[in-house]
Amino acid sequence: MKYTVGDRIKYFRLCRGMSQEKLALKAGLNSAFLGHLERNMKSPTLTTLDKIVKALDISYRDFFDETVDVNDTESRAFYIDIIQRSVERLSEDKLKTMADIVLKMVEFAE
């Protein structure tokens, strides 16, 4: 399925737990303009898209990955994806620490 650039911006913003305002600030954009991009009321220039991708801290490859269902923001897979994308950038020792924390949290939740 093909998704719009706006769909992708919103999906990855949500994956990062960012508000529109936070992403706009980090990308050096107006938050209302970012909202228009997400709702596909406007189209970004390449320069603007580059700022957004960098602010989201993802690659263009990830941004345009067609296997990601960017409309799925409520399922178990979405939340697993958030966790995976968040921790895969960590150094090995920080990743081990994060794994210990997650294991303790799961143990506590059960």
Buried (B, 14 or more C-beta within 10 A) or exposed (E): EEBBBBBBBBBBBBBBEBEBEBBBBBBEBEBEBBBBBBEEEBEBEEEBBEBBBEBBEBEEEBBEEEEBBBEEBEEEEBEEBBEEBBEEEEEEEEEEEBEEEEEEEEEEEE
